[in-house]
Amino acid sequence: MVSSRRSESLLLTLAFAFTAAAFAALALAPAARLMQWSAAALSPGYLFSIMVWALAAAIGHSIIARRLPRRDPFLFPIVMLLSGWGLALVWRLAPGFGLRQTVWLIVAAAGLIAVVLLPGDLRWLRRYRYLWLTGALALTAVTLIIGVNPSGGGPALWLGLGGIFFQPSEALKLLFVVYLAAYLADRLPSPDGRPSNEGRWVGGEGHVLAPLLLMWAVSLLLLISQRDLGTGSLIFAVFIALLYLATGQKRYVIIGGALLVVGAVISYFLFDVVRLRVEAWLNPFADPSGRSFQIVQSLIAIANGGLFGRGFGVGAPTVIPVVHSDFVFAAIMEEWGLLGGLAAVALLLILISRGLRLAHLAPGAFRRLLAGGLAALLGLQTLLIIGGVIKVLPLTGVTLPFLSYGGSSLLINFIIAGLLLKLSSE
């Protein structure tokens, strides 16, 4: 519709203005510190990244407007604004990864457009759910044999070819949501797929409790095999959220929460990585220069930011190890201040709320659960990583959607956005 297209165009223009201003501030940051001009102000990498972002926004907007005239006009601009901000943050925090993240932005935008251009509705996702899930599990299993870590140390969770690395667990999270939405939709008792007040299911309640226990076991297996606390916790939490969305029954949330606590306790005693993260969470200042160095520096950076921040490119967030990935929110809080941190959270919350709105309005059980599952995936991932950075939760090592460095994460999040756009058009 014309009004939607105009609204989307206006929002994309504002997103471009913000992204360009962020890159301009970053280019001028050395002048602010050293009172002199720097060659970084004329960096061709910056200009290339801005051009790529602008082309992705323009081409994406044009194709989406033609293919999905009844789409939600807020989704794509928010995604582009967050990804533009994230691109500027990567150039600021890890300049060596700036061009690589720019290339991944091209791939991610292409993935979103491909989803939009796919003919028909999303029934093909539901029809081939076992194929998608099996493929994702197989790729994740392959990392146990030939997995690598681009940084040279730590868990080997990536598959690499020619210097390009992909993390299968990112795809696994998305395809698990697709599978679970299809599985639960097939077992809802009511024709419209709305929650049943009686909590009855096609085939009996065992068809729900058995998968609940199975998902708990799969989450533990992921943790055991790959030492991946984030993915295992996130998948199980999303399953609980989907189960509640499908039934409206609080008892499933209570049972799932109890299993999550039991799994956490077992993991604490079995795995050093979990024990170290829990101890760093409970008492980070017991070893501030050792195992708690990251979280302590994160808290210092957040405190230094104050209300308005120290200025983009003026702070010292690079003291935090892996700040461009796990701790990008701490960098935002230091250089953009509390207001910048709240703005990032608000943008993500708007995106999540639009997904939940789609879950309320979507026709049919599968579309409703898929929209809700995708929104829950983004929301819980945001909660886990921000909670870990500000020491409300133990650190899990997941990425902050669209803002953290990570090509696999960016690609999957753009595909999620494409699916939400597709659902909103229906």
C-alpha positions as CSV (number, residue, x, y, z in Angstrom):
1,M,0.0,0.0,0.0
2,V,1.1,3.6,-0.7
3,S,1.1,4.7,2.9
4,S,3.1,1.7,4.0
5,R,5.7,2.3,1.3
6,R,6.0,6.0,2.2
7,S,6.3,5.2,5.9
8,E,9.0,2.6,5.2
9,S,10.9,5.0,2.9
10,L,10.9,7.7,5.6
11,L,12.1,5.3,8.2
12,L,14.8,4.0,6.0
13,T,15.9,7.6,5.2
14,L,16.2,8.2,9.0
15,A,18.1,5.0,9.4
16,F,20.6,6.0,6.7
17,A,21.0,9.4,8.3
18,F,21.9,7.7,11.6
19,T,24.2,5.2,10.0
20,A,26.0,7.9,8.1
21,A,26.3,10.1,11.2
22,A,27.7,7.2,13.2
23,F,30.4,6.5,10.5
24,A,31.2,10.3,10.4
25,A,31.6,10.4,14.1
26,L,33.8,7.4,14.0
27,A,36.0,9.0,11.3
28,L,36.3,12.2,13.3
29,A,37.0,10.4,16.6
30,P,40.8,10.5,16.3
31,A,40.6,14.3,15.8
32,A,38.5,14.6,19.0
33,R,41.2,12.7,20.9
34,L,44.4,14.0,19.3
35,M,43.2,17.4,18.1
36,Q,44.4,16.6,14.6
37,W,43.1,15.0,11.4
38,S,43.6,11.3,10.7
39,A,43.7,9.2,7.6
40,A,40.9,7.2,9.1
41,A,38.5,10.0,8.2
42,L,39.0,9.2,4.5
43,S,39.1,5.4,5.0
44,P,37.8,3.7,1.8
45,G,36.5,0.9,4.0
46,Y,34.0,3.3,5.7
47,L,32.8,4.6,2.4
48,F,32.4,1.1,0.9
49,S,30.4,-0.1,4.0
50,I,28.1,2.9,3.8
51,M,27.5,2.3,0.1
52,V,26.8,-1.4,0.6
53,W,24.4,-0.6,3.4
54,A,22.6,2.0,1.3
55,L,22.3,-0.3,-1.7
56,A,21.0,-3.1,0.5
57,A,18.4,-0.8,1.9
58,A,17.3,0.6,-1.4
59,I,17.2,-2.8,-3.3
60,G,15.6,-4.5,-0.4
61,H,12.9,-1.8,0.0
62,S,12.1,-1.9,-3.7
63,I,11.7,-5.6,-3.9
64,I,9.8,-5.9,-0.6
65,A,7.4,-3.1,-1.7
66,R,6.6,-5.0,-4.9
67,R,6.3,-8.5,-3.5
68,L,4.8,-7.7,-0.1
69,P,2.6,-4.6,-0.4
70,R,0.7,-5.4,2.8
71,R,3.8,-6.0,4.9
72,D,4.6,-4.4,8.3
73,P,6.4,-1.2,7.4
74,F,8.4,-1.1,10.6
75,L,10.3,-4.4,10.3
76,F,12.7,-3.7,7.5
77,P,13.8,-0.2,8.6
78,I,14.5,-1.3,12.2
79,V,16.5,-4.3,10.9
80,M,18.6,-2.0,8.6
81,L,19.0,0.6,11.4
82,L,20.3,-2.0,13.8
83,S,22.6,-3.6,11.2
84,G,24.0,-0.2,10.2
85,W,24.7,0.6,13.8
86,G,26.3,-2.8,14.2
87,L,28.5,-2.3,11.2
88,A,29.8,1.0,12.6
89,L,30.4,-0.7,15.9
90,V,32.4,-3.5,14.3
91,W,34.6,-0.9,12.5
92,R,35.1,0.9,15.8
93,L,35.8,-2.2,18.0
94,A,37.6,-4.5,15.6
95,P,38.6,-2.7,12.3
96,G,40.2,-5.8,10.9
97,F,36.7,-7.4,10.8
98,G,35.0,-4.4,9.2
99,L,35.2,-5.4,5.6
100,R,34.3,-9.0,6.5
101,Q,31.1,-7.9,8.3
102,T,30.3,-5.7,5.3
103,V,30.5,-8.7,3.0
104,W,28.3,-10.7,5.4
105,L,25.8,-7.8,5.2
106,I,25.6,-8.4,1.5
107,V,25.0,-12.1,2.0
108,A,22.5,-11.5,4.8
109,A,20.5,-8.9,2.7
110,A,20.5,-11.4,-0.2
111,G,19.1,-14.1,2.2
112,L,16.3,-11.8,3.3
113,I,15.4,-10.9,-0.3
114,A,15.5,-14.6,-1.2
115,V,12.9,-15.4,1.5
116,V,10.7,-12.5,0.2
117,L,11.0,-13.7,-3.4
118,L,10.1,-17.3,-2.6
119,P,6.7,-18.1,-4.3
120,G,3.6,-18.9,-2.3
121,D,3.2,-18.9,1.4
122,L,5.3,-20.7,4.1
123,R,3.7,-24.1,3.9
124,W,6.9,-25.5,2.4
125,L,8.6,-24.8,5.7
126,R,6.0,-26.9,7.5
127,R,5.9,-29.7,4.9
128,Y,9.7,-30.3,5.0
129,R,10.3,-29.7,8.7
130,Y,12.0,-33.0,9.3
131,L,14.4,-32.3,6.4
132,W,15.3,-28.9,7.7
133,L,15.9,-30.2,11.3
134,T,17.9,-33.2,10.1
135,G,20.1,-31.0,8.0
136,A,20.8,-28.5,10.8
137,L,21.5,-31.3,13.3
138,A,23.9,-33.0,10.7
139,L,25.8,-29.7,10.1
140,T,26.1,-29.2,13.9
141,A,27.3,-32.8,14.3
142,V,30.0,-32.2,11.6
143,T,31.6,-29.6,13.8
144,L,32.5,-32.4,16.2
145,I,34.7,-33.9,13.5
146,I,36.1,-31.0,11.4
147,G,35.0,-28.0,13.4
148,V,37.3,-25.0,13.7
149,N,37.6,-21.9,15.8
150,P,38.6,-18.8,13.7
151,S,40.3,-17.2,16.8
152,G,42.5,-20.3,17.2
153,G,41.3,-21.3,20.7
154,G,38.2,-22.3,22.5
155,P,35.3,-24.5,21.3
156,A,35.4,-25.5,17.6
157,L,31.8,-24.5,16.7
158,W,32.5,-23.3,13.1
159,L,32.9,-24.9,9.7
160,G,35.5,-23.1,7.5
161,L,36.2,-23.0,3.8
162,G,38.6,-20.6,2.1
163,G,38.6,-18.2,5.0
164,I,34.8,-18.1,5.3
165,F,33.4,-19.5,8.5
166,F,29.8,-20.5,9.3
167,Q,28.4,-21.5,12.7
168,P,25.8,-24.2,12.2
169,S,24.3,-23.7,15.6
170,E,22.9,-20.4,14.4
171,A,20.9,-22.2,11.7
172,L,20.0,-24.9,14.2
173,K,18.2,-22.3,16.4
174,L,16.1,-21.0,13.5
175,L,15.2,-24.5,12.2
176,F,14.3,-25.8,15.6
177,V,11.8,-23.0,15.9
178,V,10.3,-24.0,12.5
179,Y,10.2,-27.7,13.5
180,L,8.6,-26.9,16.9
181,A,6.0,-24.6,15.4
182,A,5.0,-27.3,13.0
183,Y,5.0,-30.1,15.6
184,L,2.9,-28.2,18.1
185,A,0.5,-26.9,15.4
186,D,-0.2,-30.5,14.4
187,R,-1.2,-31.4,17.9
188,L,-3.4,-28.4,18.8
189,P,-7.0,-29.6,19.4
190,S,-8.9,-26.5,18.2
191,P,-9.4,-25.9,14.5
192,D,-8.0,-22.3,14.6
193,G,-5.0,-23.3,16.7
194,R,-5.8,-21.1,19.7
195,P,-4.8,-22.2,23.2
196,S,-7.1,-24.8,24.7
197,N,-8.4,-23.9,28.2
198,E,-8.6,-27.6,29.1
199,G,-5.0,-28.2,28.0
200,R,-6.0,-31.3,26.0
201,W,-3.9,-32.3,23.0
202,V,-4.4,-34.6,20.0
203,G,-3.0,-37.9,21.1
204,G,-3.0,-37.0,24.8
205,E,-0.7,-34.9,27.0
206,G,2.1,-37.4,26.6
207,H,2.6,-36.0,23.1
208,V,3.7,-32.8,24.8
209,L,5.6,-34.0,27.9
210,A,7.7,-36.5,26.0
211,P,9.1,-33.8,23.6
212,L,9.6,-31.6,26.6
213,L,11.9,-34.1,28.1
214,L,13.5,-34.8,24.7
215,M,14.3,-31.1,24.2
216,W,15.8,-31.0,27.6
217,A,18.0,-33.9,26.7
218,V,19.0,-32.3,23.4
219,S,19.9,-29.1,25.1
220,L,22.2,-30.9,27.5
221,L,23.7,-32.9,24.7
222,L,24.6,-29.7,22.9
223,L,26.2,-28.4,26.0
224,I,28.1,-31.6,26.6
225,S,29.3,-32.1,23.0
226,Q,30.2,-28.5,22.2
227,R,30.5,-26.7,25.5
228,D,27.9,-24.3,24.0
229,L,26.0,-23.0,27.0
230,G,24.2,-20.3,25.0
231,T,22.7,-22.4,22.2
232,G,21.5,-25.2,24.6
233,S,19.9,-22.8,27.0
234,L,18.3,-20.7,24.2
235,I,16.8,-23.6,22.4
236,F,15.2,-25.0,25.5
237,A,13.9,-21.6,26.6
238,V,12.3,-21.0,23.2
239,F,10.7,-24.4,23.4
240,I,9.1,-23.5,26.7
241,A,7.9,-20.1,25.3
242,L,6.4,-21.9,22.3
243,L,4.7,-24.4,24.5
244,Y,3.1,-21.7,26.5
245,L,2.1,-19.8,23.4
246,A,0.4,-22.9,22.0
247,T,-1.4,-23.9,25.2
248,G,-1.7,-21.0,27.6
249,Q,-0.9,-23.5,30.4
250,K,1.4,-22.2,33.1
251,R,2.2,-25.7,34.3
252,Y,4.3,-26.4,31.2
253,V,6.4,-23.3,32.0
254,I,6.8,-24.4,35.6
255,I,7.9,-27.9,34.5
256,G,10.2,-26.5,31.9
257,G,11.7,-24.0,34.3
258,A,12.3,-26.8,36.8
259,L,14.1,-28.9,34.2
260,L,16.2,-25.8,33.2
261,V,17.3,-25.4,36.8
262,V,18.1,-29.1,37.2
263,G,20.1,-29.0,33.9
264,A,22.0,-25.9,35.2
265,V,22.9,-27.6,38.5
266,I,24.1,-30.7,36.7
267,S,26.1,-28.6,34.2
268,Y,27.7,-26.7,37.1
269,F,29.1,-29.8,38.7
270,L,30.1,-31.5,35.4
271,F,31.7,-28.7,33.3
272,D,34.4,-26.2,34.2
273,V,33.2,-23.6,31.7
274,V,29.8,-23.5,33.4
275,R,31.3,-23.4,36.8
276,L,33.7,-20.6,35.9
277,R,30.9,-18.5,34.4
278,V,28.6,-19.0,37.4
279,E,31.4,-18.1,39.8
280,A,32.3,-15.0,37.8
281,W,28.7,-14.0,37.9
282,L,28.2,-14.4,41.6
283,N,31.5,-12.8,42.7
284,P,33.4,-11.2,39.7
285,F,35.7,-9.2,42.0
286,A,37.2,-12.4,43.5
287,D,39.5,-12.6,40.5
288,P,39.1,-9.4,38.5
289,S,42.3,-9.8,36.5
290,G,41.8,-13.4,35.8
291,R,38.7,-15.4,35.0
292,S,36.4,-12.5,35.8
293,F,38.3,-9.9,33.7
294,Q,35.7,-9.6,31.0
295,I,32.7,-9.0,33.2
296,V,34.6,-6.6,35.5
297,Q,35.8,-4.5,32.5
298,S,32.3,-4.6,31.2
299,L,30.9,-3.2,34.4
300,I,33.6,-0.5,34.5
301,A,32.8,0.5,30.9
302,I,29.1,0.8,31.7
303,A,29.8,2.9,34.7
304,N,32.2,5.2,32.7
305,G,29.5,5.8,30.1
306,G,27.1,7.6,32.4
307,L,23.9,9.1,30.9
308,F,25.2,10.4,27.6
309,G,28.4,8.4,27.0
310,R,32.0,9.4,26.3
311,G,31.4,9.7,22.6
312,F,31.6,7.3,19.7
313,G,35.3,6.3,19.2
314,V,36.4,8.2,22.3
315,G,36.0,5.6,25.0
316,A,38.2,2.5,25.7
317,P,35.8,-0.5,25.3
318,T,38.5,-2.4,23.4
319,V,40.0,-3.3,26.8
320,I,37.2,-5.9,27.1
321,P,38.2,-9.1,25.4
322,V,35.9,-10.1,22.4
323,V,34.1,-6.8,22.9
324,H,33.0,-6.7,19.2
325,S,31.0,-10.0,19.7
326,D,29.9,-11.0,23.2
327,F,30.3,-7.5,24.9
328,V,29.1,-5.1,22.2
329,F,26.4,-3.8,24.5
330,A,29.0,-2.8,27.0
331,A,30.7,-0.7,24.2
332,I,27.4,0.9,23.4
333,M,26.9,1.8,27.1
334,E,30.3,3.3,27.4
335,E,30.4,5.4,24.3
336,W,26.7,6.1,23.7
337,G,25.7,6.2,27.4
338,L,22.6,4.9,29.1
339,L,20.5,6.7,26.5
340,G,22.2,4.8,23.7
341,G,21.8,1.5,25.5
342,L,18.1,2.2,26.1
343,A,17.7,3.2,22.4
344,A,19.3,-0.1,21.3
345,V,17.0,-2.1,23.7
346,A,14.0,-0.1,22.5
347,L,14.7,-0.9,18.9
348,L,15.0,-4.6,19.6
349,L,11.9,-4.5,21.7
350,I,9.9,-2.9,18.9
351,L,11.1,-5.5,16.5
352,I,10.1,-8.3,19.0
353,S,6.8,-6.7,19.7
354,R,6.0,-6.6,16.0
355,G,6.7,-10.3,15.8
356,L,4.4,-11.0,18.8
357,R,1.7,-8.8,17.2
358,L,2.0,-11.0,14.1
359,A,1.6,-14.1,16.3
360,H,-1.6,-12.6,17.6
361,L,-3.0,-11.8,14.1
362,A,-1.6,-14.6,12.0
363,P,-4.1,-17.0,10.5
364,G,-3.6,-20.7,11.4
365,A,-1.7,-22.4,14.2
366,F,1.6,-22.9,12.3
367,R,1.9,-19.2,11.2
368,R,0.9,-18.0,14.7
369,L,3.5,-20.3,16.4
370,L,6.2,-19.5,13.9
371,A,5.8,-15.8,14.3
372,G,5.7,-16.2,18.1
373,G,8.7,-18.5,18.1
374,L,10.8,-16.2,15.9
375,A,10.0,-13.2,18.2
376,A,10.8,-15.4,21.3
377,L,14.1,-16.4,19.7
378,L,15.1,-12.8,19.2
379,G,13.8,-11.7,22.6
380,L,15.4,-14.4,24.7
381,Q,18.7,-14.1,22.9
382,T,18.7,-10.4,23.6
383,L,17.8,-11.0,27.2
384,L,20.5,-13.7,27.7
385,I,23.4,-11.6,26.3
386,I,22.4,-8.2,27.8
387,G,21.7,-9.9,31.1
388,G,25.2,-11.5,31.0
389,V,26.9,-8.2,30.1
390,I,25.3,-6.3,33.0
391,K,25.8,-9.2,35.4
392,V,22.1,-10.0,35.9
393,L,22.6,-13.5,34.4
394,P,25.6,-15.7,33.9
395,L,27.3,-15.0,30.6
396,T,26.2,-17.4,27.8
397,G,28.2,-16.1,24.9
398,V,25.3,-15.6,22.4
399,T,25.4,-12.5,20.1
400,L,23.2,-9.4,20.4
401,P,21.0,-9.6,17.3
402,F,22.1,-7.4,14.3
403,L,24.6,-5.4,16.5
404,S,27.3,-8.0,17.4
405,Y,30.0,-9.1,15.0
406,G,29.2,-12.5,13.4
407,G,28.4,-13.4,9.8
408,S,26.4,-16.5,10.7
409,S,24.3,-14.6,13.2
410,L,23.7,-11.7,10.9
411,L,22.6,-14.0,8.1
412,I,20.1,-16.0,10.2
413,N,18.7,-12.8,11.8
414,F,18.1,-11.3,8.4
415,I,16.3,-14.6,7.3
416,I,14.2,-14.3,10.5
417,A,13.3,-10.8,9.5
418,G,12.4,-12.0,6.0
419,L,10.1,-14.7,7.5
420,L,8.4,-12.1,9.7
421,L,7.9,-9.8,6.6
422,K,6.4,-12.7,4.7
423,L,4.1,-13.5,7.7
424,S,3.1,-9.8,8.0
425,S,2.0,-9.7,4.4
426,E,-0.6,-12.5,5.1
